[in-house]
């Protein structure tokens, strides 16, 4: 399993995409926090400096880094509606699912 984690980290994925598949391994953490911790662990074990995630994530294409912007858009379209909760769903295209499985 550790080799698989190293491969995922070295592929240049963003912290959110690294952390998402390991949701049960870091209860109480966000995917981004978990991914960052995994990145630091992998590079720490090897004793090399941790490179920052650069460029566009090859898995999500950077869409996960825009979550706050999308949340603001949703809140802005709600107007003066009165609600206490709302549910957000997601759909992933087949290409994204294939890229994730290839990892």
ZAMARGU-4260 file (C-alpha; in steps of 0.2 Angstrom, whole numbers, plus 5000, padded with zeros to 4 digits):
<rodrens>
0) 5000/5000/5000 | 5014/5012/5004 | 5021/5010/4986 | 5004/5015/4979 | 5003/5030/4991
5) 5020/5036/4985 | 5015/5034/4966 | 5000/5044/4969 | 5009/5058/4978 | 5023/5059/4964
10) 5010/5060/4950 | 5007/5078/4955 | 4989/5077/4962 | 4983/5091/4973 | 4981/5088/4991
15) 4962/5086/4990 | 4964/5072/4977 | 4977/5063/4987 | 4967/5064/5003 | 4950/5059/4996
20) 4953/5040/4994 | 4960/5039/5012 | 4945/5047/5021 | 4944/5033/5034 | 4963/5035/5038
25) 4961/5053/5045 | 4944/5055/5053 | 4941/5073/5057 | 4952/5080/5044 | 4947/5088/5027
30) 4953/5079/5011 | 4965/5094/5009 | 4973/5092/5027 | 4974/5073/5025 | 4982/5074/5008
35) 4995/5087/5014 | 4999/5075/5029 | 5001/5061/5017 | 5012/5071/5006 | 5023/5076/5020
40) 5024/5058/5027 | 5030/5052/5010 | 5043/5064/5007 | 5048/5064/5026 | 5051/5045/5025
45) 5062/5048/5010 | 5071/5062/5019 | 5069/5075/5005 | 5061/5092/5005 | 5042/5092/5001
50) 5038/5100/4985 | 5023/5111/4984 | 5009/5105/4973 | 5012/5115/4957 | 5002/5116/4941
55) 4985/5109/4937 | 4980/5093/4946 | 4980/5079/4933 | 4965/5071/4941 | 4953/5084/4945
60) 4960/5097/4933 | 4960/5110/4947 | 4941/5110/4950 | 4943/5105/4968 | 4953/5120/4972
65) 4938/5131/4967 | 4926/5124/4979 | 4925/5140/4989 | 4921/5150/4973 | 4907/5137/4969
70) 4900/5138/4986 | 4899/5157/4985 | 4890/5155/4968 | 4877/5143/4976 | 4874/5154/4991
75) 4872/5169/4980 | 4859/5161/4969 | 4849/5156/4985 | 4844/5174/4987 | 4832/5177/5002
80) 4826/5159/5003 | 4824/5152/5021 | 4832/5136/5024 | 4842/5127/5038 | 4851/5114/5027
85) 4854/5109/5009 | 4862/5095/5000 | 4874/5095/4986 | 4877/5081/4974 | 4890/5078/4961
90) 4892/5069/4945 | 4908/5064/4938 | 4911/5061/4919 | 4918/5045/4913 | 4935/5052/4909
95) 4938/5058/4927 | 4933/5041/4934 | 4944/5032/4922 | 4959/5044/4927 | 4956/5040/4945
100) 4955/5021/4942 | 4971/5022/4932 | 4980/5029/4948
</rodrens>
